[in-house]
Amino acid sequence: MNKNSSNMMALAPNTSNKRETVCIFGTGDFGRALGHKMIQSGYPVVYGSRSTQISNLIPKDAEVLGHAEAAQKAAIIIIAIQRQHYNFLIPLAEVLRGKVLVDISNNLKLNQYPESNAEHLAQLLPGSKVVKAFNTVSAWALQSGTLDASRQVFVCGDDVEAKQMVMNIVRALGLTPLDKGSLLAAQEIENYPLQLFPMWKFPIFLSLGLTAFFFLYCVVLDIIYTYIYEKNDFSFFIAITIPNRVCPVMALILLALVYLPGIFAAIIQLYRGTKYRRFPDWLDKWMLCRKQLGLIALGFASLHVVFTLVTPMRAFASWRTGKGIISQVLNNKTEPLDHTNAWLSDSYLALGILGFFLFVLLGITSLPSVSNNVNWREFRFVQSKLGYLALILCTAHTLVYGGKWFLSPSAYKWYLPNIYILSLIVPCAVLVVKFVLILPCVDKPLTQIRQGWERNPKYSK
Ligand code: NAP
């Protein structure tokens, strides 16, 4: 078959059910895994290899030929070879002319080369149509069939038809192609598998740091202080009591931190009198990880619920209840029901339950499968209006629970405030400033600025 006819064959729409032959250069881990999957999906596969000897690792229905000979058999060639060996393709430039070359390569470091591997391949072989695809799928996942991590295959390339052909193969393999545009997107796609939860780093480090701080704070005030001044060993508080103090505090602070950058953004826009100037980098980054902060906050709130539910089962709780009853029996005196206390405890529980309900609602609407089914206004309503309501309810829950202690001198062991007082600083600040921002005299200019009005147009340049 002459090489031009093979190109024509591939670029013409496939009207029969028969799949067209795909060539894979390289019989390494990825080449074999992809070949195996393609054969399963009905594609005839021919390998281009330095050695034409058939090893039993190679899928049994595949052919193995020299590179030039294999390339002539297909219009799509998957380059399952590391970038540093791409120079061997230069002498094959004529055979590869007009063919679709699929670059699947990854690097060992982020932005390892000035240009992406796919762009490098396109520079080496300007007569071929390079498409980037498959690099985010692992050989192991393809081989074992457990494509649990992600079924999405990012595809990019400058030739629309070539990209379409590759996307058809991706679909035929049971994967989901995601068109990322031209070959310029290849660098980003190549960096993708090297990233480890990039949006989660700041929220996780912040949460770990704050959790460690509050945990130690509680150990000092609840265990060490009590041991020194009251000679009581409450070291077992480390297991449930202290985590159940730290978790709600963390949930409340992190929820407030979800809304704090929006407050900063509004203040900056009001101060500048324009929305056309970029926010500082730290604020941009903070805004981008609000969802992650919110989900971690939800995790802490859920732990708080579980810890609270097991509290009555604890030996310490039964001992304390028993002690109260025995002291009433010994003194032959029944304590009357303290109605104020009953109101307070029922109110803070109700506020906590409602706050947690809204918290869960916020978490659910942040799931892509749910957020894809609501429009922008509905999403904003849940995340902003209901989110603020959740913050108000959770702040009120803490205030009602701890309010009576805040003014008592016993709450200031070693002159340090109780952890609940600390937990209220950020949420109260956010709520107070938000209240000011929604006052009509502030809200009106802010809304105008957000609609494009500028107080001082020089900032827009
Ligand atoms: P590999 O196991 O090292 O295989 C690479 C193949 O390249 C070799 O088997 C060899 O095939 C060929 N080769 C090696 N040196 C060569 C040279 N000097 N000239 C020509 N061909 C040469 O690597 P791999 O894991 O299959 O990865 C291949 C590509 O897929 C890499 O770019 C990688 O980044 C990408 N990738 C891999 C995975 C994965 O999970 N492994 C996932 C996504 C992307 P022959 O002996 O048949 O010539």
Boltz pocket constraint, residues with backbone or C-beta under 6 A from the ligand:
constraints:
  - pocket:
      binder: B
      contacts: [[A, 25], [A, 26], [A, 27], [A, 28], [A, 29], [A, 30], [A, 31], [A, 48], [A, 49], [A, 50], [A, 51], [A, 79], [A, 80], [A, 81], [A, 82], [A, 83], [A, 85], [A, 88], [A, 104], [A, 105], [A, 106], [A, 107], [A, 134], [A, 135], [A, 136], [A, 137], [A, 138], [A, 139], [A, 140]]
      max_distance: 6.0
